[in-house]
Amino acid sequence: MRKRLHALWEHIKTEHTSPERVGVAVFVGVLLGVIPLYGIQTPICLAVAQLTKLNKATVVVAANISNPLIAPFLIAAGIAIGEYLRFGELHAPDLGKATTFIEQLALLSGEVPDLFLSCLIGDTLLGLVLGVVFGLAAYRVALNRSATDPSR
């Protein structure tokens, strides 16, 4: 059993780990992590990673950008960006609105559809930008690691 677990861990660690694939995996993970699909992000990440032959662990870890400490800020920014893109009115990100959105989303009540659409539009754009930034950073780190460690 221990040998099989070790073999599985080695496979997960080394599956699709070229610098380019790592950068793309982080991009995809961050993009999927920022989009407000809470509760189904991990299965979506695993499916996308499988279909695109990316490192599953890297995609899932990168998707955890939307952890409970960061998610309210991502939601607030997403709503602000989405409202601007939909209505042309620029408002500062509102953490209170984000918190209300999270609570209403859990209860499936109130003005969730309208806010959700704004959040989805805004967070998709935000996810693309953050995905590029973090993906390029991950690519650079992986490139430096592969240059110093030829076995990678």
C-alpha positions as CSV (number, residue, x, y, z in Angstrom):
1,M,0.0,0.0,0.0
2,R,2.8,2.4,0.9
3,K,4.6,1.7,-2.4
4,R,1.4,2.5,-4.4
5,L,0.8,5.7,-2.5
6,H,4.4,6.7,-3.1
7,A,4.1,5.9,-6.8
8,L,0.9,7.9,-7.0
9,W,2.5,10.9,-5.3
10,E,5.4,10.8,-7.7
11,H,3.1,10.6,-10.6
12,I,1.1,13.7,-9.3
13,K,4.3,15.6,-8.7
14,T,5.8,15.0,-12.1
15,E,2.8,14.8,-14.4
16,H,3.0,17.5,-17.1
17,T,5.6,19.7,-15.3
18,S,7.4,21.4,-18.1
19,P,7.7,25.2,-17.4
20,E,5.1,25.9,-20.1
21,R,2.6,23.4,-18.8
22,V,3.1,24.6,-15.2
23,G,2.4,28.2,-16.4
24,V,-0.7,27.2,-18.3
25,A,-1.9,25.1,-15.3
26,V,-1.6,28.0,-13.0
27,F,-3.4,30.3,-15.5
28,V,-6.3,27.8,-15.8
29,G,-6.4,27.2,-12.0
30,V,-6.5,30.9,-11.2
31,L,-9.1,31.7,-13.8
32,L,-11.4,28.9,-12.7
33,G,-10.7,29.8,-9.0
34,V,-11.7,33.4,-9.5
35,I,-14.9,32.6,-11.4
36,P,-17.7,32.3,-8.8
37,L,-18.6,28.7,-9.2
38,Y,-18.2,27.8,-5.5
39,G,-18.7,24.2,-4.6
40,I,-18.0,22.8,-8.1
41,Q,-14.6,24.4,-8.8
42,T,-12.5,21.3,-7.9
43,P,-14.4,18.9,-10.2
44,I,-14.3,21.5,-13.0
45,C,-10.5,22.0,-12.4
46,L,-9.9,18.2,-12.5
47,A,-12.0,17.8,-15.7
48,V,-10.3,20.7,-17.5
49,A,-6.8,19.5,-16.3
50,Q,-7.6,16.0,-17.6
51,L,-8.9,17.2,-20.9
52,T,-6.0,19.6,-21.5
53,K,-3.3,17.3,-20.1
54,L,-2.3,19.7,-17.4
55,N,-1.0,18.9,-13.9
56,K,-4.2,18.3,-11.9
57,A,-2.6,19.2,-8.6
58,T,-1.3,22.5,-9.9
59,V,-4.6,23.5,-11.4
60,V,-6.5,22.6,-8.2
61,V,-4.0,24.4,-5.9
62,A,-4.0,27.5,-8.1
63,A,-7.8,27.5,-8.0
64,N,-7.6,27.9,-4.3
65,I,-7.0,31.6,-4.8
66,S,-10.6,31.9,-3.9
67,N,-10.1,30.8,-0.3
68,P,-12.2,32.3,2.5
69,L,-9.7,35.1,3.2
70,I,-9.4,36.2,-0.4
71,A,-12.8,35.4,-1.9
72,P,-14.7,38.5,-0.5
73,F,-12.2,40.8,-2.2
74,L,-12.4,38.8,-5.4
75,I,-16.2,39.0,-5.3
76,A,-16.2,42.7,-4.4
77,A,-13.8,43.5,-7.3
78,G,-15.8,41.2,-9.7
79,I,-19.1,42.9,-8.9
80,A,-17.5,46.4,-9.3
81,I,-15.9,45.4,-12.6
82,G,-19.1,43.7,-13.8
83,E,-21.3,46.6,-12.9
84,Y,-18.9,48.9,-14.8
85,L,-19.0,46.7,-17.9
86,R,-22.8,46.3,-17.7
87,F,-23.9,49.8,-16.8
88,G,-20.9,52.0,-17.3
89,E,-20.8,53.2,-13.7
90,L,-17.6,52.8,-11.8
91,H,-18.0,52.2,-8.1
92,A,-15.4,51.2,-5.5
93,P,-15.4,47.5,-4.6
94,D,-17.8,47.1,-1.7
95,L,-16.9,44.3,0.8
96,G,-20.4,44.6,2.4
97,K,-22.0,43.9,-0.9
98,A,-19.7,41.0,-1.4
99,T,-20.6,39.5,2.0
100,T,-24.3,40.0,1.3
101,F,-23.8,38.3,-2.1
102,I,-22.1,35.3,-0.4
103,E,-24.9,35.0,2.2
104,Q,-27.7,35.4,-0.4
105,L,-25.9,32.9,-2.7
106,A,-26.1,30.4,0.1
107,L,-29.8,31.1,0.6
108,L,-30.5,31.5,-3.1
109,S,-32.6,34.6,-2.5
110,G,-32.8,38.3,-3.2
111,E,-31.0,39.9,-6.0
112,V,-28.5,37.1,-6.6
113,P,-29.2,36.6,-10.3
114,D,-28.4,40.3,-11.1
115,L,-25.4,40.4,-8.8
116,F,-24.2,37.0,-9.9
117,L,-24.2,38.1,-13.6
118,S,-22.1,41.2,-12.7
119,C,-19.8,39.1,-10.5
120,L,-19.5,36.4,-13.2
121,I,-18.6,39.0,-15.9
122,G,-16.3,40.9,-13.6
123,D,-14.6,37.9,-12.1
124,T,-14.0,36.3,-15.6
125,L,-12.1,39.4,-16.6
126,L,-10.3,39.6,-13.3
127,G,-9.5,35.9,-13.5
128,L,-8.0,36.3,-17.0
129,V,-5.8,39.1,-15.8
130,L,-4.7,37.4,-12.5
131,G,-4.3,34.1,-14.4
132,V,-1.9,35.7,-16.8
133,V,0.1,37.4,-14.0
134,F,0.3,34.2,-11.9
135,G,0.8,31.9,-14.9
136,L,3.7,34.0,-16.1
137,A,5.2,34.0,-12.6
138,A,4.8,30.3,-12.3
139,Y,6.3,29.8,-15.8
140,R,9.3,31.9,-14.8
141,V,9.8,30.0,-11.5
142,A,9.5,26.6,-13.2
143,L,11.9,27.7,-16.0
144,N,14.5,28.8,-13.4
145,R,14.0,25.5,-11.5
146,S,14.5,23.4,-14.6
147,A,17.6,25.4,-15.5
148,T,19.2,24.7,-12.1
149,D,17.9,21.1,-11.9
150,P,18.4,19.3,-15.2
151,S,16.5,16.2,-13.9
152,R,13.2,18.3,-14.1
